[in-house]
Amino acid sequence: MTTDTHLRSFIDRHRILLAKEREAEIERSSLLLSNCGPKLLEQRGLALGGLSISNVTIGLGGKTLVELERSTAYHTSPIFPPHTFRPGDLARIEENVSGNAPTKKSAKSKKDADMKRSKAPEGVVYKVTDVRIVIAIDTSDSSEELDLPDRCRVLKLANSVTYDRMDKTLDQLEKIVLPPAESSSTPATTPLLRVLLGLSQPSEKVPVQDLTFFDETLNPSQREAVRFALESPEMACIHGPPGTGKTHTLIEIIRQLTTITPANPKPLRLLICGASNLSVDNILERLLALPVSDKGDRLKLTRLGHPARVMAKEGVIEATLEVKANRSDEAALAKDVKNELEAALSTLSGKGKAAKGKAPRGLERKKMWEEVRALRKEYRQREGKVVETVMGRSQVVLATCHSAGGWQLRNHIFDVAIIDEATQALEAVCWIPVLKAKKLVLAGDPNQLPPTIISIDKPKKDKPKVESTKPITLTKPKETKEKIAAMPTKKETLPVKSAADVSAGTSESEDSDVDSQDDVRESKAGRATAKSVQITKKPRRERGILRPPRSLETTMFDRLEKMYGPSIKRMLNVQYRMNEKIAAFPSKTMYHSKLTSHPSVASHLLSDLPNTKADTPEEELEVLGTPVVFFDTAGCEYYERLEGDGDEGSRCNENEVMVVKAWVERLISAGVLPSQIAIITPYQAQVSLLTSLMRPIYGLDLEIGTVDGMQGREKDAVIISLVRSNEDREVGFLKDKRRLNVAMTRAKRHLCVIGDSSTVQHGSPYLKKWMSWLENNADVRYAGLE
């Protein structure tokens, strides 16, 4: 059973890991900013210069919205250059700086510059378009007026808001489960908290009688998951492999919990969260599309978050808190104050009608700022009442895990919290909605990518190889396999892990793999000639005890499964996305061969699409009738190349790009639309190279991106460029089987893999299995051989 020592270690370990992650993000940002001149910062997308203020308004929460655009006096085009600003990013508005290198300053001038910078207003990017960027600045706690330069630039900063909220949540959790000794009150631990922290075991299931499903198309595994979630008193986990209808299942759970039925006598209040805005909007869109109940009532939904970050669809936008608050009956009083406030701010910035292009000075300006502060205080009070009214009427509230910690939900408690994409969210951020709920449902897939962590030590960079520039042909000669087999290769040896490696562990070792015992046997066989390592079997850990996480990659979903075993989850086992040949390898190696293909997709091919048509029977078979193709570049000397330096470096492979280009041309010539194709790769440098070559030809319809960016997406045809090809057989990102699982499960009808088997197969036992599977099951072709 979990003790106070376990609890303290768990919370303290989270604080340490979050502090490291915060430091890593700040260090990366500050190092880049300090070493780059203004022009270079703009080139890297971290700054937008030569901007002028077009408008100043008031947004939700009394925040000042500063709208900036490119001034025609300094720019020939009003359109922003490429940049990395996104809604939610932290940004600073400061005086515009020109030049391309950091200027050397005296100690006094540097100190003055630092003081000036410290007074520069900082806020959150509220909205971004091609010609305008809006920064939301919270001036409620500032006694000083908002001083904005006439010509300014926007600088991207490291965002610490999320970390502040997670730290605050951990403090709140600590006060609940470890109250101070001088506190006379008893800990208000709920049954949910006790189970999540191992203070008590999950309760027995409460059978649900007379359960009638709203969606009759649900398959048996989906129905079992719904029943499991309803019958679990404290918490339930739903494991949804790619394409198994995880969101579909969650919608049914939401309908069951919010509707009065014999199985649910009282409609419950729900908090629906996700790791990303996209996942939240996806659920919201499906809820909005549900039929109206027999009584004619629609589910009362409210979406928290910036409207600019919400899916740009009318129904979704209409459900946001800001739109609902502005249209409520109580909003009229607040709107009058808002209009007065905006008029005063316009006058202060020299934009108002009475200003005539000149901002007030001296005592007049000081007096106006006092009026602004008074108006802002009144507006926040009135707006707070409007928001409280809207939230009080909402039966279902939707937000990202982070947004659930906003002031709008400060005093709200929900019957059930549902977290989608829980395996992509940090555990600390999941505690934000958990502390507001009595019951929890987690949904996700631990065999896909975990949260992105930048504080994890990176491996030493490999020596770059000189790339080959041999002409590329996509051929399939009869003697090709014999030629490849006859090529000399290095003697296969697998390195022995050091004691430090074994104790530190890797993300790969934490992955669950049905063939893990085979992996161990293969690893031992590969080490036959190496120095033997004595392995002592560790005693089995007692389940149900809370243990501190090894890294932030350990999610709440992962931890609970390790604490309580597979009984706390239900897996969806019918996938509706992939051709059965594409799904075969992931099913065997990642899902214990339990993942089956629905008959509607099991044999679908590119040739079944209405827009495809081959000129010859050979093309029909080779291009449109083949679900899995593998272009093996082994022996072609298509070596990778390192772009950039050190940690900022990324890898690319020009020859693989040409293979990709040639295959895309064949697909499109057979009628496949660019919008039906995605090209994905683990490396950003390869994305840039592919984009520069393919975008001018096929435009934005052809999707090109990293594996991480494609998680949760799908396309009819997917082309994977593995990039890695070197004599040292280093594979980098490819070692993470979860990343590969995401890559190969994006394809619906056609999967094309391009890579060097002689390099990739030596990366890990899993990669060796994959290369062997491709050799035996894919249509193997060889690039570069005449």
Sequence and secondary structure as in RCSB ss.txt:
>XXXX:A:sequence
MTTDTHLRSFIDRHRILLAKEREAEIERSSLLLSNCGPKLLEQRGLALGGLSISNVTIGLGGKTLVELERSTAYH
TSPIFPPHTFRPGDLARIEENVSGNAPTKKSAKSKKDADMKRSKAPEGVVYKVTDVRIVIAIDTSDSSEELDLPD
RCRVLKLANSVTYDRMDKTLDQLEKIVLPPAESSSTPATTPLLRVLLGLSQPSEKVPVQDLTFFDETLNPSQREA
VRFALESPEMACIHGPPGTGKTHTLIEIIRQLTTITPANPKPLRLLICGASNLSVDNILERLLALPVSDKGDRLK
LTRLGHPARVMAKEGVIEATLEVKANRSDEAALAKDVKNELEAALSTLSGKGKAAKGKAPRGLERKKMWEEVRAL
RKEYRQREGKVVETVMGRSQVVLATCHSAGGWQLRNHIFDVAIIDEATQALEAVCWIPVLKAKKLVLAGDPNQLP
PTIISIDKPKKDKPKVESTKPITLTKPKETKEKIAAMPTKKETLPVKSAADVSAGTSESEDSDVDSQDDVRESKA
GRATAKSVQITKKPRRERGILRPPRSLETTMFDRLEKMYGPSIKRMLNVQYRMNEKIAAFPSKTMYHSKLTSHPS
VASHLLSDLPNTKADTPEEELEVLGTPVVFFDTAGCEYYERLEGDGDEGSRCNENEVMVVKAWVERLISAGVLPS
QIAIITPYQAQVSLLTSLMRPIYGLDLEIGTVDGMQGREKDAVIISLVRSNEDREVGFLKDKRRLNVAMTRAKRH
LCVIGDSSTVQHGSPYLKKWMSWLENNADVRYAGLE
>XXXX:A:secstr
   HHHHHHHHHHHHHHHHHHHHHHHHHHHHHHHHS HHHHHHTTSEEEEEEEEEEEE GGG EEEEEEE TTT 
S SS  S    TT EEEEEE   SSS     HHHHHHHHHHHHHS EEEEEEE SSEEEEEE  TT SS     S
SEEEEEE   HHHHHHHHHHHHHHHHHS  TT  S     HHHHHHTTSS         S   S TT  HHHHHH
HHHHHH SSEEEEE  TTS HHHHHHHHHHHHHS BTTBSS   EEEEESSHHHHHHHHHHHHTS   TTS    
EEE S GGGS S HHHHHTBHHHHHHTSTTHHHHHHHHHHHHHHHHHHTT STTTTT    HHHHHHHHHHHHHH
HHHHHHHHHHHHHHHHHH SEEEEETTGGGSGGGTT  BSEEEEETGGGS HHHHHHHHTTBSSEEEEE TTS  
   SSS                 EE  TTHHHHHHHS           HHHHHH  HHHHS  TTHHHHHHHHHH
HTTTS            TT     SSTT  HHHHHHHHH GGGEEE  EESSS HHHHHHHHHHHSTT  EE TT
TTT  GGGSTT   SSHHHIIIIIS SEEEEE TTTT   EEESSGGG EEE HHHHHHHHHHHHHHHHTT  GG
GEEEEES HHHHHHHHHHHHHHHGGGSEEEEHHHHTT  EEEEEEE     TT   GGGG HHHHHHHHTSEEEE
EEEEE HHHHTTS HHHHHHHHHHHHHSEEEEET  
